[in-house]
Amino acid sequence: MSRGRKILLTVLILFLFLVLAVSIWLISVVRGPFPTTSGTIDVPGLQAEVTVVRDDLGIPHIYAANEHDLFFAQGYTHAQDRFWQMEWARHIGNARLSEIVGEPMVETDKFLRNLGWPQKAQAAAATYDGDTLLAMEAYSAGVNAYIAQNSDNVSLNRTILELVGESWEIEPWTPVDTAAWGMAMAWDLRGSGNSDFELLQVEMRNALGDELVDQLFPVYPDNRPIIAPTAKQPAFATRADYDIDWAAISTQLIGTAPADFGWDVSGIGSNNWVVNGDYTESGLPLLADDPHLSVQMPSIWYENGLHGGRFDVVGVTMPGVPGVILGHNDKIAWGVTNVSADTQDLFIEKINPDNPNQYEYMGEWRDMDVRTEIIKVNGGDPVELTVRETIHGPLLNNVDDELQDALALQWTAAEPSRQMKAIIELNKAQNVDEFFDALQYWDTAGQNIVYGDVEGNIAYQATGRYPIRPNWDGILPVPGWTGEYEWDGFIPYAEMPRLLNPEEGYIVTANNAIHDDQYPYTMALYWADGDRAQRIVDMVEDALAAGPISAETYHAMHNDNYELLADSYMPLIAQLASDDAQMTEVLTRLRQWDRQLDADSVPAAIFQVFYMHLAQRVLTDELGDTAEDYLTNNGVVRVLFHDLAGKPDHPFWDNRSTPEVETQAQQVELALQDAVAWFNQITADPDRWQWGEIHTVTYGSDPLGQSGIALIENMVNRGPYPYSGGNSIVNATSFGWDNMMAPDGVAVSELAAARANPSMRMIIDLADFDSAELIHPTGQSGHPYHPNYTSMIETYLAGDYAPMPFSAEAVAARGKDMLILQPASQ
């Protein structure tokens, strides 16, 4: 062999060894955090041996001899599979994201520190005692046992972040971290009619005037279902009668609100319903639930069974939180939807021009409570933030520069929460009375909770903490200096809406109005638009008539994609005609459409793009620069357009910027032409205008999944996948119009990308708990490339379910791995 070839061969061998070494390192980095799920692990802190049985999807059932060990093992198991999700979540709840990501999250930390999230989490944790404190402390000890054994190798996500930034200490988990995540969920689920809604009202009233804005924000329609109607009660409080200079109010927030970094509140919703045994195949209640939350990777939920002491419960849990949030025990089952009521108010504060730390209240200047927050920044210098609070809450605006009236946020979640006590008591509840008793403590992130039990009862309870506003309805900011608009306590739990065995034989909630205008309090004026609730009620009543109802009935309901807005507009579209061949084909497809937003449907896509263009055509002349912000309020806009369909003479149909007077028929035709032109920019072949081409879902991981670096995003994200459903659909895969309205440079698959989705689907037959079914979108594992990182995606997207066994025998039959956690010397 020549010298040159020997050198070449040597170089090649060295290169191959290098590739092999790098490959081995990469495999170790990726697989290193994978949990041990079989065998035995010595764990200091346990009092007795614990058994963890996992099935092929990685769903664990924990069997413990006592309640301390049960929650200890739950904390350990959560950390095994989802510690990165927990670490990121507690940095959100404690407003310390900059410690991980650095400068990009400083503005978010400013906003959350300004609201006092860390202090409120500490106050909430301090309220717990008894069984709740035991569960939280044991859970924290289990998480910390995992950290002690694995702190250098908890997640691929952390490894990558430390390659591009400074390392940060993984601190011991505490009950405050659990309570902090409760603050984040309370913000995420705050619903409509709250601070961001009031800010939009200020901006629009300043630009457009009160009369027009009142028309643009119709309240809940009277032709949609109400969950718990009342009768012979005092009427709503009326809108406050006061004169405000909207232009004098600062709307420049301190920091960046969480809704601006991925929590798309407009898509947050949920469905649940329960039918009593008179109408079911089994003769006992059948309950369904599918909460709608932001798309994320991994899923917000972690399925888990807890068996020990007084706890025998299975369902979905939240990593970072002990207990089961939604599911059933051996006697009762429950599911939730977001109440979406108004828990936040903005008070207009007049600032002393001679002292930015004083505000006017009832004729005198009062000192604000002022504190300084220090925000640590990964890779940068600490940032100092001055927080100012009035009697109404923290100021949302800086007052140092241009002096304007400022806004203070009053929020029911500022009071210490007892929600963890509700969860623990609910897990133990054995009958409907104990169910109602437990829910008195569910005071933040208010939920509509439906119930069924083995005795045949069905029930409903509205939960949460809602202010009593004696002089106004809570929709607009009010003067803070007069003292006329102070809250008069909260709606008593005993007077919250409740149902027990209603004569209809079923209960349905879908973020729709809870009460009518005879209820003695104002929980909200703006709810979801009511389309999902109406569709579910229609399907339930059809099923009652056809009977008996089974789990298969619920499968079809969960996966229903019917677009009720099409019922309002297809009669108008059906009247159109055209000489253009492509338009004629479009009209033919629409007339033949079953009104389902299926991923492979062409008319579904056409109708959605038509509606977007119709809204722009009809309202842009009225809205001007506020159009984009207003059109993102999906529920309000849909209520308005349902109404406009039946009012061909409404002045909104006319485009005020043209000399002609446009009619409803003209605007409908022009919007359809706009939709066809929009699709022709993608392709002139209508066969390719399928809804799932533009309406997709990508499961994204925080924060790496939003890094903008394709290589890293591909490691932690999964998708895009074609998606059925849409806004205000039972299969609520909600999306926004921002990409569709400005499609240049946007990938086709991102044009109507889903931002929220059914975060899980659950069906429980109270006659046979082992027949229960549950699925959530991604998988049990939070470790990229682990087999269970994506093991539920295909099943979920197909509209199918996985078994949700309960009895020890059924769990053992599905068991794949068995892990023994045994006490070790301290």
NORRA-V331978 format. One record per helix or strand. SS is the DSSP state (H for helix, E for strand). FROM is the first residue (numbers start at 1). TO is the last residue. If there is no record, write none. Layout:
SS,FROM,TO / SS,FROM,TO
This chain:
H,3,32 / E,39,44 / E,50,55 / E,60,63 / H,67,93 / H,98,101 / H,103,115 / H,117,126 / H,130,150 / H,156,164 / H,175,188 / H,195,208 / H,210,216 / H,246,248 / E,249,249 / E,253,253 / H,258,261 / H,265,267 / E,269,275 / H,277,279 / E,280,280 / E,286,294 / E,302,308 / E,311,317 / E,326,328 / E,332,338 / E,344,349 / E,351,352 / E,355,361 / E,364,367 / E,369,375 / E,383,390 / E,393,395 / E,397,397 / E,405,411 / H,412,414 / H,419,428 / H,432,441 / E,447,453 / E,458,462 / E,467,469 / E,478,479 / E,487,490 / H,493,495 / E,498,500 / E,506,509 / H,531,546 / E,549,549 / H,551,558 / E,562,562 / H,565,573 / H,581,591 / E,596,596 / H,602,631 / H,634,645 / H,651,653 / H,664,680 / H,686,688 / H,691,694 / E,696,699 / H,704,706 / H,710,716 / E,718,722 / E,735,735 / H,738,741 / H,748,750 / E,754,754 / E,756,758 / E,761,765 / H,769,771 / E,773,775 / H,787,789 / H,793,797 / E,802,803 / H,808,814 / E,815,824
